[in-house]
Amino acid sequence: MGKKKPNVNAIVEELKALYPDSICSLNYEKDYELLFAVRLSAQCTDERVNKVTPALFERFPTLESLAEADIAEVEQYIHSTGFFRAKARDIVLSAQMLLSEYGGKVPGTMEELLRLPGVGRKTANLVLGDVHGVPGVVVADTHCIRISGRLGLTDGTKDPLKVERQLRAVLPPEESNDFCHRLVLHGRAVCMARKPDCAGCTLRPWCAFGSGGQG
């Protein structure tokens, strides 16, 4: 099911060399802005979210202003991200909850984050890793699920929770958050879903998918 540890370390180091800046592709300035940007990214590209959030956060520059916002007005700003009604409601209700229960701060535990409207494990892990620097977090998005399966780091499951658990078991905790960011970059540039560039992929020595000629 898993890879031997030396192979895991080799993959980690190669991804570091390929993508030394393992930053989140969502733009944000404040901790809560990341939380809401990730909510907007559901069923939507990060590129689209980054086009929407500047105007949204200019109109509502504080957590208090978002908490007091008319949900219908928020909908207008985020309409192009899809599922805008649910997303707008979750953002406003989350802003209210952050103020009323968490002192206006983005909480630092999985349990607290999952209480916020619209927040699942993927969002919570991203916030724990990027905002709070918690080691061992795994953001099991589509790129992470696909590429870790192709590399044999997981058993090929598409279940995000199983992928998260399997990667936690093999990745060095201090590397896991950046590793997931780098998989996103690699998934966009090289290891695409439909036509991966296996011939040009430097991870190929450790990849059964590419070595098997399936790409």
C-alpha positions as CSV (number, residue, x, y, z in Angstrom):
1,M,0.0,0.0,0.0
2,G,2.7,2.5,1.0
3,K,6.1,3.4,-0.2
4,K,9.3,2.7,1.7
5,K,10.5,5.7,3.7
6,P,13.5,6.4,1.5
7,N,11.3,6.8,-1.5
8,V,8.9,9.1,0.4
9,N,11.9,11.2,1.3
10,A,13.2,11.3,-2.2
11,I,9.7,12.4,-3.5
12,V,9.5,15.1,-0.9
13,E,13.0,16.4,-1.8
14,E,12.3,16.3,-5.5
15,L,9.1,18.3,-5.0
16,K,11.1,20.8,-2.9
17,A,13.5,21.3,-5.7
18,L,10.7,21.7,-8.3
19,Y,8.6,24.0,-6.2
20,P,10.7,25.8,-3.6
21,D,7.9,28.2,-2.8
22,S,5.2,26.0,-1.5
23,I,2.7,28.7,-0.9
24,C,-1.1,28.4,-1.0
25,S,-2.4,29.6,-4.4
26,L,-5.3,31.5,-2.7
27,N,-4.5,35.2,-2.0
28,Y,-5.2,36.5,1.4
29,E,-3.9,39.0,4.0
30,K,-5.9,38.1,7.1
31,D,-6.4,34.7,8.7
32,Y,-10.1,34.8,8.3
33,E,-9.8,35.8,4.6
34,L,-8.1,32.5,3.9
35,L,-10.9,30.6,5.7
36,F,-13.5,32.3,3.5
37,A,-11.4,32.0,0.3
38,V,-11.2,28.2,0.8
39,R,-14.9,28.1,1.2
40,L,-15.3,30.0,-2.1
41,S,-12.9,27.6,-3.8
42,A,-15.3,24.6,-3.5
43,Q,-16.3,23.5,-7.0
44,C,-14.4,26.5,-8.3
45,T,-10.8,27.4,-9.4
46,D,-8.5,29.3,-7.1
47,E,-7.9,31.7,-10.0
48,R,-11.6,32.6,-10.0
49,V,-11.6,33.0,-6.3
50,N,-8.6,35.3,-6.4
51,K,-10.5,37.5,-8.9
52,V,-13.5,37.7,-6.6
53,T,-12.0,38.2,-3.1
54,P,-10.4,41.6,-3.6
55,A,-13.7,43.4,-4.2
56,L,-15.4,41.3,-1.5
57,F,-12.9,42.2,1.2
58,E,-12.7,45.8,0.1
59,R,-16.5,46.1,0.5
60,F,-16.3,44.2,3.9
61,P,-12.9,45.1,5.2
62,T,-13.3,43.7,8.7
63,L,-14.7,40.6,10.3
64,E,-17.4,42.7,12.0
65,S,-18.5,44.1,8.7
66,L,-18.9,40.6,7.2
67,A,-20.8,39.5,10.3
68,E,-23.2,42.3,9.8
69,A,-23.4,42.0,6.0
70,D,-26.6,41.4,4.0
71,I,-26.2,37.9,2.7
72,A,-27.9,38.9,-0.6
73,E,-25.2,41.6,-1.1
74,V,-22.4,39.0,-0.4
75,E,-24.0,36.8,-3.0
76,Q,-23.5,39.5,-5.6
77,Y,-19.8,39.7,-5.0
78,I,-19.2,35.9,-5.1
79,H,-21.8,34.9,-7.7
80,S,-19.3,33.7,-10.3
81,T,-17.8,31.1,-7.9
82,G,-20.9,28.9,-8.0
83,F,-23.1,27.7,-5.2
84,F,-23.1,31.4,-4.2
85,R,-26.1,31.3,-1.9
86,A,-24.7,28.6,0.4
87,K,-21.3,30.1,0.3
88,A,-22.5,33.6,1.2
89,R,-24.6,32.3,4.0
90,D,-21.7,30.2,5.4
91,I,-19.3,33.2,5.2
92,V,-21.7,35.6,7.1
93,L,-22.6,33.0,9.7
94,S,-19.0,32.0,10.2
95,A,-18.0,35.6,10.7
96,Q,-20.7,35.9,13.3
97,M,-19.5,32.7,15.0
98,L,-15.8,33.7,15.0
99,L,-16.8,36.9,16.8
100,S,-19.3,35.4,19.2
101,E,-17.4,32.2,20.2
102,Y,-13.8,32.6,19.2
103,G,-13.0,36.2,20.1
104,G,-12.6,37.2,16.4
105,K,-9.8,34.8,15.9
106,V,-9.6,31.8,13.6
107,P,-9.5,28.8,15.9
108,G,-6.5,26.4,16.0
109,T,-8.0,23.0,16.4
110,M,-9.8,20.6,14.0
111,E,-12.8,20.3,16.4
112,E,-13.3,24.1,16.6
113,L,-12.9,24.7,12.9
114,L,-15.4,22.0,12.0
115,R,-18.0,23.7,14.0
116,L,-17.9,26.7,11.6
117,P,-20.6,26.7,8.8
118,G,-19.3,25.2,5.6
119,V,-16.0,24.1,7.0
120,G,-14.9,20.5,6.3
121,R,-11.7,18.7,7.0
122,K,-10.0,19.9,3.8
123,T,-10.6,23.6,4.8
124,A,-9.7,22.9,8.4
125,N,-6.4,21.2,7.5
126,L,-5.4,24.0,5.2
127,V,-6.1,26.6,7.9
128,L,-4.3,24.6,10.6
129,G,-1.2,24.2,8.3
130,D,-1.1,27.7,6.8
131,V,-2.4,29.9,9.6
132,H,-1.3,27.9,12.7
133,G,1.7,25.9,11.4
134,V,0.4,22.7,12.8
135,P,2.6,19.7,11.7
136,G,1.2,16.6,10.2
137,V,-1.8,18.2,8.4
138,V,-2.8,16.8,5.0
139,V,-5.0,18.8,2.6
140,A,-6.6,16.0,0.5
141,D,-7.8,18.0,-2.5
142,T,-8.2,16.5,-6.0
143,H,-4.6,17.0,-6.9
144,C,-3.3,15.4,-3.7
145,I,-5.7,12.4,-4.1
146,R,-4.7,11.8,-7.7
147,I,-1.0,12.2,-7.5
148,S,-0.4,10.5,-4.2
149,G,-2.3,7.5,-5.6
150,R,-0.3,7.5,-8.8
151,L,2.9,7.6,-6.7
152,G,1.8,4.7,-4.6
153,L,1.9,6.8,-1.4
154,T,-1.8,5.7,-0.9
155,D,-3.6,2.7,-2.1
156,G,-5.4,4.6,-4.8
157,T,-8.5,5.4,-2.8
158,K,-10.5,8.5,-3.7
159,D,-11.8,8.9,-0.2
160,P,-10.3,12.1,1.2
161,L,-10.3,10.9,4.8
162,K,-8.5,7.7,3.8
163,V,-6.0,9.6,1.8
164,E,-5.4,12.0,4.7
165,R,-4.8,9.1,7.1
166,Q,-2.6,7.2,4.7
167,L,-0.4,10.2,3.9
168,R,-0.1,11.1,7.6
169,A,1.3,7.6,8.2
170,V,4.1,8.0,5.6
171,L,5.0,11.7,5.4
172,P,7.3,13.5,7.8
173,P,4.9,15.7,9.9
174,E,7.0,18.8,9.3
175,E,6.8,18.4,5.6
176,S,3.2,17.3,5.0
177,N,1.5,20.7,4.6
178,D,4.1,22.0,2.1
179,F,4.0,18.7,0.4
180,C,0.3,19.0,-0.3
181,H,0.8,22.6,-1.7
182,R,3.5,21.3,-4.0
183,L,1.3,18.5,-5.2
184,V,-1.3,21.1,-6.3
185,L,1.4,22.9,-8.3
186,H,2.6,19.7,-9.8
187,G,-0.9,18.6,-10.6
188,R,-1.5,21.9,-12.6
189,A,1.9,21.9,-14.3
190,V,2.7,18.3,-15.0
191,C,0.6,15.5,-13.5
192,M,-2.8,16.5,-14.9
193,A,-5.8,14.3,-14.5
194,R,-6.4,13.5,-18.2
195,K,-3.1,13.9,-20.0
196,P,-0.2,13.9,-17.5
197,D,3.2,14.7,-18.9
198,C,4.8,11.5,-17.7
199,A,7.8,11.8,-20.1
200,G,8.7,15.2,-18.6
201,C,8.0,14.3,-15.0
202,T,11.0,14.1,-12.7
203,L,9.0,12.1,-10.2
204,R,8.8,9.2,-12.7
205,P,11.5,7.1,-11.1
206,W,9.2,6.6,-8.1
207,C,5.9,6.5,-10.0
208,A,4.3,3.2,-11.0
209,F,1.7,5.2,-13.1
210,G,4.4,6.9,-15.3
211,S,6.8,4.0,-15.4
212,G,4.0,1.7,-16.5
213,G,3.4,3.7,-19.6
214,Q,-0.2,4.5,-18.5
215,G,0.3,8.2,-19.0
